[in-house]
Amino acid sequence: MIATTRIVMPKTVVRLSAGRTQMSLEGQALCFLAGANLFLWR
């Protein structure tokens, strides 16, 4: 889904917030490789 968003809307900032506390470091790395720009930490 991240990669699809990046292809369809290349100039959009892709932010991830849901599930960030349960996501492994490897999962976070894959999200960044797919095109995510940042995680929202609260």
C-alpha positions, 0 to 999 in steps of 0.5 A, spaced: 500 500 500 505 504 501 509 503 494 502 504 491 501 510 494 508 513 492 507 511 485 500 514 484 502 520 488 509 521 488 510 528 491 505 526 497 508 525 504 507 518 506 506 518 514 505 512 518 502 512 525 497 506 526 501 499 529 508 503 530 508 500 537 507 493 535 512 493 528 519 490 528 525 494 526 525 490 520 518 492 518 519 499 519 525 499 515 521 495 509 516 501 510 521 506 509 524 502 503 517 502 500 517 509 500 514 512 507 517 518 509 516 518 517 513 515 523 508 519 527 511 518 535 506 520 540 
